[in-house]
Amino acid sequence: MGKLDGKVALVTGAGGGLGRCHALGMAAEGAAVVVNDLGGSRDGTGAGHSMADAVVEEIRAAGGQAEAHYGSVTNPDDARGMVAKAVEAFGKLDIVVNNAGILRDRSFKNVSDEEWDVVIDVHLRGTYLVTRAAWAQMIEQGHGGRVINTSSTSGLIGNFGQANYGAAKAGIAGMTRVLALEGMKYGITVNTLAPAAWSRMTEDIMPEGMEARMAPEKVSPVVVWLATDDAAKVTGRQFVVGGNRVTLLSWQTLRIAEKDPKGDPLTLDEVNEAMMATLEAWPKPLKPLDV
């Protein structure tokens, strides 16, 4: 008996790297999986069927159920088609893992409008389009669901040269927090994953020698767990996962200044005094591997 027996999952960008591991992990626990992948390169150019087909064959060879879908998350018809594929092939949709992504890294002073727009389109709009289609299906089914959205420490913490990517990933995290609130009445949980893993997306970003330590297989168990019944009450959370470490990232507040809200506004001198008096107590900025 697997923890996802009888469930149906859709994983986008599942033809390699993290997405492949997520799909294989879901299937190993009994889920039927729609393996979506456009089959393009890391920068989003090109297309093909071989990547998605290979993962489908892996799942079937291990005794699981899987179907391939080759559409782009940026195309509304394709996004609806992924959900329709799950319903047509397996009768329903219980789980969505929004994993598809590309990179067009550039320092902010050098980034082009096209490099900005395409990254926002794939990550933020793509996550929106797929979730929108799945959301309607899950509500119609009436038995809840799981949505796991892929953000990044680039968006939650920051990373040099990834303003476009960080903006998209921060937007995904913000959307996730809102959907977690809206999904409660329908039994739909929505959580954020910020993965750290060695893949073709990160092979020239991570330090050398990290392949084994940061293998994508060391992220997927958390994704699978979030899809199980054991995680039914877990929603609106942000998990940073990589290298066999799982960290819950949550907000921390520090009250800096306060006076009677019915009184006069804080003066500039009062603000300055409060800022300088508390500056050393402010939480230190995190770096991606600190978490």
N, C-alpha and C positions, 0 to 999 in steps of 0.2 A: 504493500500500500504506500503510495506516494502522498505527500502533503498537498499536491495539486491535482489529484485524481479527479477527473470530470470537469476540470477547468479548461478554458480556452484563452490563450494569450496571443497578443500581437506585439512583436518586437521590431521596431524600426532600426534601420542601419545594422541589421543582424547578419550581414554577410562576412564579417570578420571582426577581430578584436573583441572589445567588450560586448558588442551586440551578439556576436556568435556565442560567447560564453553564457550570456543571459538566456539565450534561446535554448542552448543545450541544457542548462541548469533547470529551466522550467520543464523541459521535456523529460528529464531524468526523474522529476517528481510527479510525472503523470499528466502534465498539461499537454493538450494539443496546441501546436504553435503555428502561427502565420509568420513566416520569416520574410520581412520586407527588406529589400536593399536595391537601390538604384544601380549599383554596380559601377559607380564612378570612382575617380581618383580622390586623393585626400583633399584637393582644393575644390572638389565638386564638379569637375569636368568629366565628360565621358559617361558611358552607361553600358550595362551588360547584364546577362542573366546568370553567369557562371558562379558568382559569389553566393547569391541566395540559393541557387540549386545545390551547391556543394553542402551547405548547412542542412538543407532539407534531407539530403541523402544521408548525412551523418545521423540525423535524428531517426530516420526510418531504419537505418542499418542497426541501430540500437534497440529497435522494437517500438519506437514512438510514432506519433502522428504529426505530420507537418505539411504545410503547403507554402509555396513561394509566391511572393508578390514583388513586382519590379518597379513600382511607381515611385514618384518623387513626393516627399512630404510637403513640398512647396506648391503642389498642384491640388486644388480643392477636390477635383474629381478623383484623383488618385488617393487622397486621404480617405474619402468616403468609400472608395473601392477596397481599401485594406480592411475596413470594418465589414463591408459586404462580403469580402472573401472569407472572413472568419465565420460569419453567419451562414453563408452558403455551404461551406465545407464542414463546419462542426456544429452549427445550430445556434450559436450565441457568441458573446464576447464578454469575458470576465476580467481580463487583465490587459493593460496597455503599458508598455515600457517605451517611452520616447527617448531614443538613443541616437538617432541619425544626426550626423554633424559633419562639418567641414572646417578647415582652417585657411585663413588668408592673413597670416600674422604680418604686422607692419607697425612701426612706431607711429604714434598719433600724427606727428608732423608730416609723415610720408604716406599715410593711408589714403587711398583713393575713394571717391564716392562709391564706385562699383565694388571695391573690396569691403566697404562698410555694409552696403545694402545686401550683398549676397549672403554674408554671414548672418546678419539679422534675419534674412528671409528663411534660410534653412533652419536655424536653431529656434528662434523665437516664434516666427510665423508658422514654421513647420510643426512645432510642438502644439501651437494653438489649433491648427487645422485638424491634426490627427485626434487631439483630445476632444475637440468640438464634435467630431463625427462619433467618436466612441462614447462620449457623454450622453448623447441622444439615445444611442443604442442601449446603454446601461440603464438609463431611466425607463425606457420602454420595457425592458425585461423585468424590472422591478425587484431585483434581488441584489442590488449593490454592485460594487466592483472595486478594482484597484487601478490607480494610475500612478506610475513612477516616472518622474520627470528628471532628466539629466541636466543638472547645472554644472558648475565648476568652481573650484577655488579662485579661478580668474575673475569670476563674477562676484563671489561671496567675500573674497579677501583682496584680490588684485594680482596681476602678473604683468610684467613689463612687455610691451609690444603687442598686447591683446585687447586694445580698447574696444574693437568691434565685437570680438568674441566675449569679452567680459560684460559688455553692455547687454548682449543677447542672453547670456547665462544669468545675469542679475534679474533680467526681465522674466525669465522662466521661473526663478525662485519666487519672485513677487506674485506671479500668476498662480503658482502652486499654493501659496499661503491663502489667497482668496478662494481658490477652488476647494481647498480643504474645508473652509467654512460653509461654502454653498453645497458641498457634497454630503454634509452630515445628514440632512433630511432624507437623502436617497441611499444611505449606506455605502457611499463611494468614498474611499480614502484616497488622499492625494499627498504624496511625499516627494521630497527632493533628494536626489543622489548627486553628490559631488565626488566623482571617482578619480583616483590616481592610479594609472595603469600604463604599462608599456604597450604601445601599439603603433601602427603606422601614423596615427595622429600625433604621437608624442615622442617618437624615436629620436628626433633631432632636438628635442626640448629637454628631456631628462638627461641627467648625468650618465656617462658610460658605465656599464656594468650593472645596470638596474633591472635587466630583463627578468631574471628569476625572482628577485625580491618584489617587483611590482607587476608580476604576471596578472593579466586580466581575470584569470580564474579566481584570484583572491578578492575580487570585488563582487562577483555574481551571487554568492550565497546570501548576501544581505538583500539583494534585489529579489531573489526567490522568496526569502523569508517575508518580505513586505507584501508579497502576493498571497501568503497563506492565511488561513483562518486565525492563526495565533496572533496576527497583526491587525485584527479587525478594529481595534481601538486606537491604532497608531495613525495619526494623520496630521498634516501640516508641519512635519518635522524635516530637518535638514541633516543628512548623514554624510560625513566625509569618510570615504572608505578606500583603502589601498594598503598593500603590503601586509595583509592579515591584521590590520588595525581598523577599528570602527569607532568613529568619534561623532557624538551628537553636538552639532553646532547650534547654539541658541544665543539669543540676545542678552547683552549685559548692559545695565544702565548705571549711571553715576550722576546723582543730582549735583549740579555745580552751583546754582544760585537760585534763590527763591525769596520773594517777599509778598506782602499782602496783594492778592490779585485785584483787589478793589482800589488799591492805591495808585500812586504815580508810577509810570514805567521805570524800569531799571535805568539808571544813568550809565553812560559809557564808562565812567570811573568805577561804578559798582560792578559792571561786567568785567572790566579789566582786573579788578581786585580779586573777584571770585575765580576767574580763569587762572590767574597766576598762582593763587593760593592752592589750587587743586591740581595743577598741571602734572606734577610728579606722580599723582595718584591715578591718572588716566590709564586705562588698559593699554598696554603696548600693542602696536600694530602687529598682526600675525603675518607670517610668511606661509606659503602653501604647505610646506612639509612640517610646519610647527604643529599642525593639528593631526 
